[in-house]
């Protein structure tokens, strides 16, 4: 089994946090989004992962440190790491074809701004599976249309009229990725463009036209990391999941002085808490110090100092110094605010 992760985008909706760190490497519940995604997929697939291919943007932003992190991730699963570059933002189909040398055999393709809890029971009659989640506002999503046999017969982007309430979440399985490669090459060769870009959907439609059978896979949880609000919500859900597994995620080196941790939380290595209440649903990165403060439902990255604050529903980067009250805050790396 292979896993292919397109992650070349700059993550503009998550700024300022993605001005210094690629979005897939922003930590959620103490672990970079893409690390958690790949490990979750490897766990639910329950098959040996032979290769993990990452499709990055230019090396100026996705540099050697990113490549090293992703290589270590793949190797931790006993898999080969392959690194590809998408230098022009020409769409999902184009991104996947940047990794065409890895498009063979059973393959999962997963976009790196989504986390899931799901099962991986594959219908042997299916040539491919598209994971979906039932949503209340299907007009805001790309959805699938099913026939009476529960096969996917159409993909509709943001339908004006009701088609179904099963939204595509950006995770796909192909029994033979070479089939997708063939159809996406046709998309590129014939300049088939939608929304100004080459889309994976047009490759999938080509497979359907040739009789390939697509089925749905359903997720128990679909957790988005597209912007600050939903990333904080995802952090809370992941922490709930971790606690349900019996993981309290408080490092043994944490120093507490007249402080309380309210689970679920993630508290990283060498964090100092003094006269503080942290949690529930707080993730605090390594080396951070929190003094005279109350922090809940928030993500604070590493080596940051928070003093005299009450923070909720907030997301704060690394190496930040913050001494001020706030209820809902978004600060990028290296910010310094003292009021």
DRENTORKOL-643734 format. One line per 4 residues: number of its first residue (from 1); their letters; for each residue x, y, z of N, C-alpha, C. Coordinates in Angstrom, 3 decimals, m for minus. Layout:
NUM> a> X:Y:Z:X:Y:Z:X:Y:Z  ...
***
This chain:
1> xxxx> 0.844:m1.183:0.000:0.000:0.000:0.000:0.888:1.245:0.000  0.457:2.251:m0.793:1.153:3.531:m0.817:0.218:4.613:m0.294  0.793:5.676:0.239:0.052:6.865:0.625:0.667:8.043:m0.107  m0.171:8.830:m0.773:0.290:10.019:m1.480:m0.395:11.230:m0.861
5> xxxx> 0.409:12.211:m0.483:m0.106:13.381:0.232:0.240:14.658:m0.531  m0.709:15.224:m1.285:m0.479:16.547:m1.897:m0.536:17.617:m0.808  0.512:18.436:m0.697:0.570:19.439:0.369:1.372:20.663:m0.064  1.218:21.061:m1.329:2.018:22.164:m1.866:1.435:23.535:m1.572
9> xxxx> 0.176:23.600:m1.117:m0.461:24.885:m0.880:0.167:25.646:0.278  m0.012:26.979:0.274:0.574:27.836:1.301:m0.306:27.979:2.544  m1.555:27.521:2.491:m2.414:27.603:3.667:m2.807:29.015:4.026  m3.245:29.794:3.033:m3.538:31.211:3.257:m4.647:31.433:4.274
13> xxxx> m5.604:30.517:4.373:m6.716:30.695:5.318:m6.295:30.496:6.767  m5.101:29.959:6.976:m4.619:29.740:8.339:m3.542:30.760:8.734  m3.385:31.806:7.933:m2.439:32.854:8.320:m2.939:33.546:9.578  m2.013:34.038:10.436:m0.571:34.190:10.236:0.264:32.956:10.565
17> xxxx> m0.381:31.875:10.962:0.360:30.697:11.432:1.112:30.000:10.313  0.707:30.222:9.072:1.376:29.568:7.950:2.326:30.511:7.207  2.623:31.661:7.797:3.616:32.547:7.189:5.032:32.015:7.391  5.233:31.265:8.458:6.565:30.739:8.770:6.628:29.214:8.748
21> xxxx> 5.457:28.553:8.820:5.408:27.093:8.853:4.371:26.606:7.838  4.702:25.662:6.954:3.688:25.109:6.056:2.511:24.541:6.849  1.300:24.764:6.360:0.116:24.356:7.108:0.154:22.902:7.569  0.560:21.938:6.735:0.539:20.545:7.194:1.482:20.265:8.363
25> xxxx> 2.419:21.186:8.636:3.346:20.986:9.745:2.959:21.797:10.983  1.830:22.498:10.930:1.328:23.173:12.121:0.866:22.101:13.113  1.359:22.116:14.349:0.966:21.074:15.317:m0.474:21.224:15.791  m1.164:20.109:15.877:m2.482:20.004:16.486:m2.401:18.901:17.535
29> xxxx> m2.775:19.218:18.767:m2.648:18.270:19.879:m1.229:17.714:19.965  m0.257:18.607:19.723:1.139:18.254:19.913:1.820:17.542:18.773  1.150:17.380:17.638:1.729:16.641:16.521:1.356:17.334:15.210  2.320:17.527:14.295:1.991:18.174:13.030:0.823:17.484:12.321
33> xxxx> m0.014:18.288:11.669:m1.225:17.777:11.030:m0.904:16.605:10.103  0.098:16.761:9.235:0.391:15.717:8.255:0.924:14.460:8.929  1.667:14.593:10.009:2.153:13.419:10.744:0.966:12.634:11.301  0.028:13.352:11.901:m1.145:12.696:12.476:m1.978:12.044:11.377
37> xxxx> m2.159:12.733:10.253:m2.943:12.193:9.138:m2.349:10.885:8.625  m1.061:10.898:8.326:m0.411:9.711:7.744:m0.442:8.552:8.727  m0.185:8.826:9.996:m0.205:7.747:10.995:m1.612:7.198:11.182  m2.622:8.076:11.146:m4.005:7.608:11.269:m4.381:6.709:10.099
41> xxxx> m3.979:7.096:8.884:m4.282:6.282:7.707:m3.566:4.935:7.800  m2.295:4.963:8.176:m1.537:3.712:8.307:m2.196:2.778:9.316  m2.768:3.348:10.361:m3.415:2.534:11.392:m4.707:1.913:10.900  m5.538:2.687:10.202:m6.825:2.141:9.779:m6.687:1.229:8.564
45> xxxx> m5.655:1.449:7.736:m5.437:0.566:6.588:m5.069:m0.832:7.057  m4.268:m0.896:8.112:m3.849:m2.183:8.694:m3.148:m3.054:7.658  m2.395:m2.409:6.769:m1.545:m3.109:5.815:m0.167:m2.460:5.849  0.827:m3.157:5.377:2.169:m2.590:5.331:2.209:m1.413:4.360
49> xxxx> 2.694:m0.294:4.833:2.870:0.881:3.982:4.259:0.814:3.364  4.295:0.707:2.052:5.574:0.561:1.362:6.209:1.911:1.035  5.386:2.898:0.763:5.899:4.198:0.330:4.932:5.287:0.754  5.487:6.418:1.190:4.695:7.621:1.413:5.299:8.715:0.542
53> xxxx> 4.497:9.225:m0.384:4.957:10.259:m1.303:4.329:11.589:m0.920  5.165:12.621:m0.788:4.708:13.951:m0.424:4.928:14.902:m1.593  3.915:15.672:m1.925:4.004:16.634:m3.019:4.074:18.021:m2.401  5.260:18.639:m2.469:5.524:19.908:m1.807:5.569:21.046:m2.815
57> xxxx> 5.520:22.268:m2.282:5.745:23.441:m3.109:7.239:23.690:m3.270  7.594:24.938:m3.586:8.996:25.250:m3.868:9.861:25.099:m2.622  11.146:24.876:m2.855:12.074:24.584:m1.766:12.361:25.796:m0.893  12.021:27.002:m1.363:12.234:28.189:m0.541:11.351:28.157:0.702
61> xxxx> 10.147:27.593:0.576:9.220:27.509:1.713:9.204:26.111:2.304  9.185:25.106:1.430:9.238:23.703:1.871:10.688:23.245:1.754  11.509:23.664:2.726:12.948:23.460:2.634:13.424:22.126:3.178  14.728:22.063:3.445:15.357:20.817:3.866:14.792:20.311:5.192
65> xxxx> 14.441:21.241:6.092:13.892:20.817:7.381:12.556:20.118:7.210  11.738:20.604:6.246:10.454:19.963:5.961:10.680:18.578:5.369  11.595:18.479:4.415:11.904:17.195:3.787:12.391:16.198:4.830  13.258:16.644:5.733:13.772:15.755:6.771:12.650:15.266:7.682
69> xxxx> 11.749:16.179:8.068:10.629:15.806:8.940:9.743:14.760:8.280  9.446:14.956:7.001:8.566:14.032:6.286:9.255:12.691:6.021  10.540:12.736:5.748:11.297:11.494:5.547:11.300:10.665:6.825  11.522:11.327:7.952:11.508:10.621:9.238:10.124:10.043:9.525
73> xxxx> 9.078:10.762:9.143:7.711:10.270:9.327:7.502:8.969:8.559  7.853:8.963:7.262:7.676:7.759:6.448:8.509:6.602:7.000  9.752:6.886:7.357:10.631:5.827:7.840:10.162:5.266:9.172  9.465:6.094:9.980:8.937:5.591:11.250:7.865:4.532:11.037
77> xxxx> 7.287:4.510:9.824:6.282:3.511:9.466:6.895:2.344:8.690  8.213:2.361:8.555:8.895:1.331:7.779:8.717:1.497:6.286  8.442:2.736:5.851:8.142:3.005:4.443:9.221:3.873:3.806  9.291:3.803:2.500:10.145:4.686:1.717:9.488:6.056:1.620
81> xxxx> 10.266:7.120:1.743:9.761:8.475:1.541:10.127:8.963:0.140  9.148:9.486:m0.576:9.396:10.094:m1.886:8.942:11.543:m1.827  9.775:12.442:m2.327:9.475:13.873:m2.303:9.350:14.379:m3.732  8.217:15.013:m4.016:7.990:15.624:m5.328:7.668:17.101:m5.139
85> xxxx> 7.806:17.876:m6.190:7.532:19.312:m6.131:6.456:19.707:m7.140  5.505:20.508:m6.683:4.550:21.172:m7.576:4.902:22.655:m7.534  5.566:23.132:m8.571:6.074:24.501:m8.565:5.047:25.516:m9.037  4.007:25.059:m9.725:2.935:25.950:m10.173:1.618:25.441:m9.603
89> xxxx> 0.780:26.334:m9.035:m0.489:25.912:m8.429:m1.555:25.659:m9.484  m1.477:24.500:m10.126:m2.346:24.206:m11.261:m3.443:23.199:m10.930  m3.706:22.978:m9.642:m4.850:22.155:m9.277:m4.486:20.794:m8.724  m5.525:20.113:m8.226:m5.337:18.819:m7.565:m4.857:17.735:m8.526
93> xxxx> m5.416:17.734:m9.734:m4.999:16.727:m10.708:m3.549:16.896:m11.102  m3.140:18.153:m11.296:m1.752:18.445:m11.634:m0.823:18.054:m10.494  m1.245:18.336:m9.249:m0.417:17.997:m8.088:m0.156:16.498:m8.036  m1.199:15.717:m8.208:m1.051:14.262:m8.131:m0.140:13.746:m9.240
97> xxxx> m0.232:14.348:m10.422:0.622:13.908:m11.526:2.074:14.317:m11.348  2.344:15.250:m10.439:3.737:15.544:m10.090:4.387:14.328:m9.436  3.554:13.450:m8.868:4.046:12.218:m8.241:3.736:11.006:m9.110  3.706:11.185:m10.426:3.272:10.101:m11.316:4.156:8.859:m11.222
101> xxxx> 5.418:9.049:m10.850:6.307:7.887:m10.735:5.893:6.972:m9.582  5.080:7.486:m8.664:4.617:6.667:m7.532:3.197:6.164:m7.722  2.563:6.493:m8.841:1.159:6.123:m9.060:1.062:4.721:m9.654  1.141:3.731:m8.777:0.959:2.344:m9.199:0.547:1.522:m7.982
105> xxxx> m0.226:0.484:m8.244:m0.651:m0.407:m7.170:m1.667:0.221:m6.242  m2.050:m0.484:m5.177:m3.026:0.038:m4.221:m2.496:1.304:m3.553  m3.300:2.362:m3.585:m2.824:3.676:m3.146:m3.932:4.470:m2.471  m3.586:5.102:m1.360:m4.463:6.087:m0.728:m3.919:7.476:m1.053
109> xxxx> m4.789:8.365:m1.510:m4.440:9.766:m1.720:m5.203:10.583:m0.685  m4.484:11.403:0.075:m5.116:12.159:1.166:m4.548:13.564:1.206  m5.431:14.552:1.195:m5.003:15.945:1.291:m4.701:16.293:2.740  m3.662:17.109:2.931:m3.067:17.275:4.251:m3.706:18.375:5.088
113> xxxx> m4.994:18.626:4.929:m5.659:19.573:5.821:m6.883:18.933:6.479  m6.893:17.595:6.514:m8.026:16.854:7.055:m7.525:15.738:7.961  m8.171:15.571:9.102:m7.927:14.422:9.963:m9.213:13.627:10.075  m9.102:12.300:10.246:m10.293:11.451:10.250:m10.220:10.404:11.344
117> xxxx> m11.385:9.907:11.707:m11.536:8.647:12.423:m12.464:7.806:11.547  m12.002:6.650:11.089:m12.770:5.879:10.114:m12.376:4.418:10.178  m13.130:3.610:9.441:m12.772:2.216:9.218:m12.328:2.060:7.767  m11.671:0.959:7.471:m11.120:0.753:6.132:m11.578:m0.597:5.593
121> xxxx> m12.893:m0.814:5.636:m13.459:m2.046:5.092:m13.739:m1.840:3.611  m12.908:m2.397:2.765:m13.016:m2.168:1.330:m13.884:m3.221:0.669  m14.838:m2.778:m0.139:m15.663:m3.674:m0.932:m14.792:m4.273:m2.033  m14.649:m5.591:m2.086:m13.778:m6.193:m3.113:m14.241:m5.915:m4.534
125> xxxx> m15.517:m5.522:m4.693:m16.033:m5.206:m6.027:m15.651:m3.800:m6.473  m15.136:m2.987:m5.574:m14.836:m1.590:m5.885:m13.434:m1.439:m6.467  m13.339:m0.648:m7.534:m12.038:m0.279:m8.080:m11.441:0.901:m7.330  m12.307:1.660:m6.663:m11.851:2.831:m5.921:m12.889:3.183:m4.860
129> xxxx> m12.424:3.891:m3.842:m13.294:4.339:m2.753:m13.052:5.819:m2.525  m14.134:6.563:m2.357:m14.048:7.977:m1.997:m14.692:8.133:m0.625  m13.923:8.645:0.334:m14.487:8.814:1.677:m15.365:10.055:1.735  m16.507:9.915:2.378:m17.495:10.985:2.445:m17.991:11.132:3.879
133> xxxx> m18.616:12.279:4.137:m19.238:12.538:5.426:m20.575:13.231:5.191  m21.617:12.770:5.888:m22.927:13.397:5.773:m22.854:14.800:6.381  m23.360:15.791:5.637:m23.278:17.187:6.078:m24.653:17.839:6.012  m24.806:18.906:6.771:m26.090:19.606:6.818:m26.261:20.575:5.656
137> xxxx> m25.168:21.104:5.123:m25.234:22.093:4.029:m24.444:21.582:2.826  m25.000:20.622:2.087:m24.248:20.041:0.968:m23.909:21.046:m0.128  m24.669:22.142:m0.215:m24.397:23.126:m1.255:m23.042:23.815:m1.069  m22.425:23.649:0.092:m21.125:24.256:0.357:m19.965:23.316:0.056
141> xxxx> m20.266:22.103:m0.411:m19.232:21.076:m0.596:m19.315:20.453:m1.985  m18.306:19.677:m2.321:m18.425:18.737:m3.415:m19.064:17.470:m2.884  m20.067:16.953:m3.591:m20.807:15.788:m3.092:m20.805:14.676:m4.142  m21.187:13.467:m3.695:m21.293:12.330:m4.609:m22.764:12.008:m4.856
145> xxxx> m23.051:11.535:m6.065:m24.376:11.025:m6.406:m24.279:9.516:m6.551  m25.199:8.797:m5.902:m25.166:7.339:m5.905:m26.303:6.766:m6.732  m26.081:5.563:m7.295:m27.176:4.845:m7.952:m27.811:3.886:m6.950  m28.750:3.085:m7.409:m29.460:2.175:m6.503:m28.536:1.131:m5.886
149> xxxx> m27.436:0.845:m6.550:m26.473:m0.112:m6.027:m25.433:0.514:m5.106  m25.654:1.774:m4.717:m24.752:2.503:m3.824:m23.377:2.732:m4.441  m23.339:2.753:m5.779:m22.111:3.101:m6.474:m22.122:4.586:m6.800  m20.943:5.197:m6.759:m20.838:6.617:m7.116:m20.913:6.742:m8.637
153> xxxx> m21.853:7.541:m9.110:m22.016:7.720:m10.556:m21.730:9.148:m10.997  m21.590:10.066:m10.028:m21.349:11.457:m10.400:m20.737:12.210:m9.223  m19.861:13.154:m9.551:m19.300:14.083:m8.573:m19.802:15.475:m8.920  m20.397:16.155:m7.959:m20.985:17.470:m8.204:m20.385:18.460:m7.215
157> xxxx> m19.815:19.545:m7.738:m19.186:20.551:m6.892:m20.185:21.629:m6.511  m20.422:21.807:m5.226:m21.317:22.831:m4.671:m22.639:22.895:m5.434  m23.440:21.852:m5.337:m24.671:21.765:m6.132:m25.688:22.851:m5.750  m26.281:23.463:m6.765:m27.323:24.470:m6.521:m28.632:23.805:m6.109
161> xxxx> m28.851:22.570:m6.580:m30.037:21.794:m6.217:m29.571:20.499:m5.547  m30.395:19.954:m4.682:m29.985:18.803:m3.878:m29.624:17.596:m4.760  m28.443:17.072:m4.531:m27.967:15.856:m5.191:m27.821:14.749:m4.158  m27.120:15.064:m3.080:m26.980:14.193:m1.918:m26.376:15.031:m0.808
165> xxxx> m26.326:14.467:0.384:m25.705:15.170:1.506:m24.407:14.490:1.930  m23.778:13.761:0.995:m22.520:13.071:1.261:m21.371:13.863:0.651  m20.645:14.568:1.504:m19.574:15.452:1.047:m18.259:14.702:0.907  m17.524:15.006:m0.161:m16.192:14.436:m0.385:m15.216:15.123:0.562
169> xxxx> m14.437:14.349:1.320:m13.566:14.939:2.337:m12.101:15.007:1.920  m11.760:14.473:0.744:m10.387:14.594:0.260:m9.498:13.409:0.552  m10.102:12.226:0.767:m9.333:10.998:0.950:m9.885:9.937:0.004  m8.992:9.314:m0.775:m9.381:8.388:m1.836:m8.525:7.132:m1.749
173> xxxx> m9.119:6.011:m2.178:m8.366:4.767:m2.336:m8.547:4.273:m3.771  m7.439:3.883:m4.390:m7.477:3.308:m5.733:m6.829:1.932:m5.689  m7.579:0.927:m6.136:m7.040:m0.433:m6.161:m5.818:m0.501:m7.068  m5.860:0.260:m8.160:m4.730:0.346:m9.087:m4.563:1.811:m9.490
177> xxxx> m3.592:2.482:m8.874:m3.394:3.916:m9.106:m2.998:4.228:m10.541  m2.505:3.214:m11.249:m2.167:3.405:m12.669:m3.396:3.833:m13.467  m4.589:3.372:m13.074:m5.819:3.778:m13.760:m6.048:5.282:m13.635  m5.853:5.822:m12.431:m5.999:7.261:m12.232:m4.925:8.019:m13.003
181> xxxx> m3.717:7.502:m12.986:m2.618:8.133:m13.713:m2.934:8.263:m15.194  m3.474:7.215:m15.786:m3.821:7.236:m17.213:m4.840:8.324:m17.507  m5.876:8.416:m16.661:m6.933:9.397:m16.905:m6.466:10.824:m16.633  m5.631:11.012:m15.628:m5.117:12.355:m15.369:m4.148:12.798:m16.463
185> xxxx> m3.407:11.870:m17.035:m2.549:12.223:m18.167:m3.398:12.696:m19.344  m4.540:12.052:m19.528:m5.477:12.487:m20.563:m6.000:13.897:m20.274  m6.274:14.179:m19.007:m6.718:15.520:m18.612:m5.666:16.563:m18.968  m4.404:16.265:m18.658:m3.324:17.203:m18.966:m3.104:17.341:m20.463
189> xxxx> m3.100:16.211:m21.172:m2.824:16.240:m22.612:m3.896:17.006:m23.382  m5.143:16.922:m22.912:m6.255:17.566:m23.607:m6.671:18.885:m22.964  m5.855:19.340:m22.016:m6.068:20.642:m21.379:m7.491:20.780:m20.838  m7.940:19.742:m20.131:m9.281:19.762:m19.525:m9.186:20.504:m18.196
193> xxxx> m9.745:21.724:m18.182:m9.593:22.614:m17.036:m10.957:22.968:m16.468  m11.045:22.923:m15.139:m12.245:23.380:m14.436:m11.819:24.314:m13.316  m12.475:25.462:m13.237:m12.088:26.440:m12.231:m10.680:26.951:m12.414  m10.193:26.916:m13.667:m8.852:27.401:m13.960:m7.744:26.430:m13.612
197> xxxx> m8.110:25.174:m13.244:m7.112:24.215:m12.795:m7.412:22.812:m13.329  m6.407:21.950:m13.263:m6.581:20.533:m13.589:m7.044:19.814:m12.314  m8.179:19.151:m12.370:m8.812:18.611:m11.174:m8.747:17.083:m11.130  m8.593:16.532:m9.922:m8.645:15.086:m9.750:m10.001:14.543:m10.182
201> xxxx> m11.067:15.332:m9.989:m12.409:14.858:m10.353:m12.520:14.489:m11.821  m11.800:15.209:m12.682:m11.891:14.887:m14.113:m11.190:13.569:m14.420  m10.144:13.244:m13.682:m9.531:11.927:m13.825:m10.457:10.835:m13.330  m11.140:11.091:m12.216:m12.088:10.117:m11.668:m13.245:9.909:m12.642
205> xxxx> m13.740:10.981:m13.229:m14.839:10.862:m14.195:m14.412:10.029:m15.402  m13.142:10.174:m15.808:m12.628:9.352:m16.897:m12.622:7.877:m16.538  m12.279:7.566:m15.304:m12.316:6.168:m14.840:m13.745:5.634:m14.833  m14.673:6.457:m14.355:m16.081:6.045:m14.330:m16.598:5.767:m15.732
209> xxxx> m16.203:6.610:m16.686:m16.652:6.442:m18.069:m16.167:5.124:m18.660  m15.085:4.588:m18.116:m14.551:3.308:m18.591:m15.050:2.127:m17.754  m16.046:2.401:m16.899:m16.692:1.317:m16.165:m16.080:0.977:m14.818  m15.138:1.774:m14.349:m14.552:1.499:m13.041:m15.583:1.781:m11.954
213> xxxx> m15.636:0.919:m10.953:m16.649:0.991:m9.897:m16.106:1.775:m8.708  m16.830:2.832:m8.334:m16.468:3.664:m7.188:m17.514:3.477:m6.091  m17.041:3.230:m4.882:m17.923:3.120:m3.720:m17.550:4.191:m2.694  m18.415:4.382:m1.726:m18.135:5.336:m0.666:m17.573:4.639:0.562
217> xxxx> m16.700:5.352:1.250:m16.281:4.972:2.590:m16.751:6.081:3.509  m17.254:5.737:4.658:m17.786:6.752:5.560:m16.902:6.884:6.789  m16.760:8.122:7.252:m15.915:8.402:8.401:m16.782:8.649:9.631  m16.250:8.267:10.776:m16.924:8.581:12.033:m16.704:10.035:12.404
221> xxxx> m15.505:10.538:12.118:m15.177:11.932:12.402:m14.407:12.506:11.226  m14.752:13.727:10.871:m14.040:14.484:9.838:m13.625:15.790:10.470  m12.331:15.999:10.627:m11.826:17.156:11.347:m10.982:18.005:10.413  m11.446:19.196:10.147:m10.815:20.098:9.196:m9.751:20.938:9.897
225> xxxx> m8.733:21.328:9.152:m7.697:22.228:9.671:m7.478:23.381:8.701  m8.567:23.827:8.077:m8.451:24.822:7.019:m8.255:26.237:7.502  m8.804:26.583:8.671:m8.628:27.930:9.199:m8.483:27.857:10.717  m8.293:29.007:11.342:m8.023:29.031:12.780:m9.165:28.436:13.584
229> xxxx> m10.396:28.823:13.288:m11.549:28.379:14.079:m11.676:26.862:14.052  m11.653:26.275:12.855:m11.859:24.829:12.762:m10.633:24.055:13.236  m9.437:24.668:13.144:m8.241:23.996:13.661:m8.305:23.881:15.175  m8.781:24.922:15.844:m8.964:24.864:17.301:m10.023:23.821:17.657
233> xxxx> m11.092:23.745:16.868:m12.120:22.729:17.096:m11.556:21.320:16.898  m10.741:21.160:15.865:m10.117:19.863:15.604:m9.175:19.472:16.736  m8.413:20.444:17.235:m7.537:20.183:18.373:m8.328:19.607:19.546  m9.495:20.194:19.822:m10.324:19.717:20.931:m10.797:18.288:20.695
237> xxxx> m11.217:17.986:19.471:m11.715:16.643:19.185:m10.602:15.604:19.273  m9.417:15.952:18.771:m8.288:15.015:18.847:m7.919:14.755:20.303  m7.939:15.792:21.121:m7.643:15.606:22.545:m8.672:14.703:23.210  m9.949:14.850:22.848:m10.985:13.942:23.357:m10.667:12.504:22.957
241> xxxx> m10.307:12.320:21.679:m9.988:10.978:21.192:m8.802:10.382:21.939  m7.780:11.203:22.183:m6.589:10.730:22.884:m6.923:10.314:24.310  m7.736:11.119:24.992:m8.098:10.786:26.372:m8.917:9.507:26.416  m9.790:9.310:25.418:m10.600:8.086:25.362:m9.722:6.850:25.197
245> xxxx> m8.530:7.026:24.606:m7.585:5.917:24.457:m6.731:5.725:25.708  m6.937:6.585:26.700:m6.169:6.477:27.930:m4.890:7.291:27.941  m4.728:8.216:26.979:m3.526:9.039:26.903:m3.786:10.405:27.528  m3.050:10.741:28.616:m3.271:12.064:29.213:m2.392:13.134:28.568
249> xxxx> m1.319:12.732:27.841:m0.501:13.631:27.039:0.092:14.789:27.830  0.471:14.531:29.071:1.209:15.509:29.872:2.623:14.965:30.068  3.617:15.667:29.522:4.990:15.175:29.587:5.486:15.175:31.034  6.317:14.197:31.343:6.802:14.029:32.717:7.670:15.194:33.182
253> xxxx> 8.199:15.978:32.234:9.082:17.095:32.594:8.324:18.386:32.906  7.001:18.381:32.778:6.205:19.587:33.034:6.374:20.029:34.488  6.599:21.333:34.679:6.772:21.902:36.012:5.506:22.661:36.402  4.893:22.247:37.501:3.669:22.878:37.988:3.931:23.576:39.310
257> xxxx> 3.524:24.843:39.404:3.598:25.589:40.651:2.258:26.265:40.874  1.536:25.783:41.870:0.224:26.334:42.175:m0.661:26.387:40.926  m0.689:25.293:40.171:m1.403:25.262:38.889:m2.239:23.996:38.769  m3.213:24.051:37.849:m4.131:22.935:37.639:m4.224:22.645:36.141
261> xxxx> m4.173:21.367:35.787:m4.415:20.933:34.404:m5.765:20.242:34.357  m6.640:20.731:33.500:m7.977:20.165:33.342:m8.002:19.386:32.034  m8.100:18.062:32.136:m8.072:17.221:30.935:m9.381:17.343:30.136  m9.321:17.093:28.796:m8.144:16.645:28.049:m7.247:17.805:27.625
265> xxxx> m5.942:17.540:27.636:m4.936:18.527:27.243:m3.738:17.814:26.625  m2.919:18.584:25.916:m1.562:18.174:25.567:m0.628:19.206:26.187  0.299:18.749:27.012:1.282:19.641:27.626:2.657:19.082:27.291  3.435:19.825:26.516:4.685:19.322:25.981:5.857:19.353:26.946
269> xxxx> 6.991:18.970:26.434:8.216:18.828:27.225:8.669:20.184:27.773  9.066:20.175:29.040:9.642:21.351:29.708:8.722:22.574:29.731  7.432:22.350:29.718:6.472:23.435:29.913:6.458:23.815:31.394  6.335:25.119:31.670:6.238:25.612:33.038:4.882:26.281:33.240
273> xxxx> 4.160:25.856:34.263:2.873:26.444:34.612:2.963:26.996:36.030  2.730:28.291:36.168:2.797:28.930:37.477:1.546:29.776:37.692  0.819:29.480:38.774:m0.442:30.174:39.062:m1.354:30.155:37.830  m1.507:28.987:37.270:m2.238:28.861:36.004:m3.269:27.745:36.074
277> xxxx> m4.333:27.926:35.292:m5.296:26.864:35.031:m5.264:26.618:33.522  m4.947:25.402:33.137:m4.825:25.060:31.719:m5.793:23.934:31.393  m6.650:24.157:30.416:m7.612:23.174:29.983:m9.019:23.559:30.385  m10.005:22.805:29.891:m9.820:21.663:28.987:m9.526:22.113:27.553
281> xxxx> m9.129:21.145:26.741:m8.923:21.307:25.300:m7.813:22.308:24.973  m6.727:22.275:25.746:m5.585:23.140:25.481:m4.393:22.298:25.061  m3.660:22.766:24.054:m2.411:22.148:23.635:m1.300:23.172:23.815  m0.290:22.803:24.607:0.793:23.718:24.952:2.104:23.098:24.490
285> xxxx> 2.822:23.787:23.605:4.041:23.250:23.018:5.233:23.287:23.955  6.267:22.565:23.582:7.461:22.400:24.411:8.103:23.746:24.740  8.583:23.859:25.989:9.335:25.035:26.382:8.515:26.282:26.638  7.213:26.175:26.599:6.346:27.334:26.826:6.154:27.553:28.323
289> xxxx> 6.010:28.818:28.713:5.771:29.157:30.116:4.479:29.961:30.228  3.599:29.539:31.119:2.318:30.213:31.331:2.236:30.618:32.789  2.031:31.924:33.018:2.055:32.477:34.369:0.824:33.340:34.614  0.191:33.152:35.768:m0.959:33.977:36.163:m2.016:34.032:35.060
293> xxxx> m2.341:32.882:34.509:m3.212:32.853:33.342:m4.175:31.669:33.389  m5.240:31.813:32.605:m6.210:30.739:32.415:m6.312:30.488:30.914  m6.062:29.247:30.500:m6.030:28.893:29.071:m6.970:27.723:28.842  m7.914:27.858:27.918:m8.795:26.744:27.562:m9.105:26.786:26.077
297> xxxx> m9.415:25.615:25.525:m9.795:25.467:24.114:m8.881:26.275:23.191  m7.599:26.084:23.334:m6.624:26.881:22.592:m5.408:26.044:22.217  m4.676:26.521:21.216:m3.413:25.919:20.800:m2.321:26.964:20.992  m1.306:26.624:21.772:m0.144:27.491:21.957:1.084:26.672:21.606
301> xxxx> 1.899:27.172:20.690:3.035:26.402:20.197:4.238:26.545:21.123  5.426:26.207:20.656:6.569:26.030:21.543:7.301:27.346:21.850  7.958:27.342:23.017:8.832:28.429:23.471:8.123:29.779:23.484  6.887:29.776:23.943:6.080:30.989:24.042:5.867:31.331:25.510
305> xxxx> 5.685:32.613:25.796:5.437:33.075:27.152:4.076:33.773:27.216  3.199:33.275:28.072:1.875:33.864:28.267:1.769:34.304:29.726  1.462:35.580:29.949:1.421:36.125:31.298:0.171:36.980:31.487  m0.465:36.845:32.647:m1.603:37.690:33.020:m2.697:37.693:31.957
309> xxxx> m3.053:36.499:31.498:m3.987:36.396:30.384:m5.113:35.413:30.680  m6.235:35.637:30.027:m7.334:34.678:30.010:m7.636:34.404:28.546  m7.218:33.243:28.071:m7.330:32.928:26.654:m8.290:31.771:26.433  m9.160:31.930:25.462:m10.105:30.884:25.069:m10.292:30.963:23.564
313> xxxx> m10.451:29.790:22.919:m10.690:29.738:21.473:m9.567:30.437:20.707  m8.340:30.282:21.174:m7.222:31.032:20.610:m6.186:30.107:19.985  m5.367:30.702:19.119:m4.282:29.977:18.469:m3.080:30.902:18.423  m2.002:30.499:19.091:m0.828:31.339:19.254:0.397:30.560:18.809
317> xxxx> 1.263:31.217:18.058:2.420:30.554:17.470:3.581:30.353:18.431  4.755:30.101:17.864:5.967:29.838:18.639:6.752:31.116:18.891  7.491:31.105:20.006:8.376:32.222:20.369:7.607:33.543:20.467  6.398:33.460:21.007:5.554:34.633:21.221:5.683:35.075:22.675
321> xxxx> 5.670:36.394:22.909:5.598:36.939:24.268:4.289:37.720:24.368  3.383:37.261:25.259:2.058:37.879:25.347:1.714:38.156:26.810  1.503:39.414:27.122:1.152:39.836:28.473:m0.044:40.778:28.364  m1.235:40.180:28.321:m2.430:40.974:28.072:m3.653:40.074:28.149
325> xxxx> m4.808:40.638:28.504:m6.041:39.865:28.502:m6.592:39.745:27.096  m7.203:38.608:26.801:m7.886:38.416:25.509:m8.786:37.201:25.619  m9.857:37.174:24.854:m10.774:36.040:24.886:m10.620:35.142:23.656  m10.301:35.731:22.525:m10.248:34.976:21.272:m9.143:35.598:20.426
329> xxxx> m8.033:34.876:20.289:m6.819:35.486:19.769:m6.174:34.602:18.704  m5.558:35.232:17.712:m4.774:34.519:16.711:m3.491:35.294:16.481  m2.367:34.736:16.944:m1.065:35.391:16.826:m0.072:34.453:16.175  0.674:34.956:15.209:1.691:34.156:14.545:2.997:34.127:15.316
333> xxxx> 3.966:33.372:14.801:5.275:33.225:15.431:5.946:34.587:15.645  6.733:34.682:16.716:7.602:35.812:17.028:6.841:37.108:17.369  5.545:37.034:17.610:4.779:38.224:18.015:5.173:38.609:19.449  5.074:39.911:19.747:5.388:40.404:21.080:4.383:41.486:21.454
337> xxx> 3.512:41.188:22.419:2.460:42.126:22.834:2.490:42.242:24.344  2.602:43.483:24.816:2.672:43.752:26.248:1.818:44.989:26.535  0.687:44.772:27.219:m0.208:45.901:27.504:m0.474:45.981:29.008
***
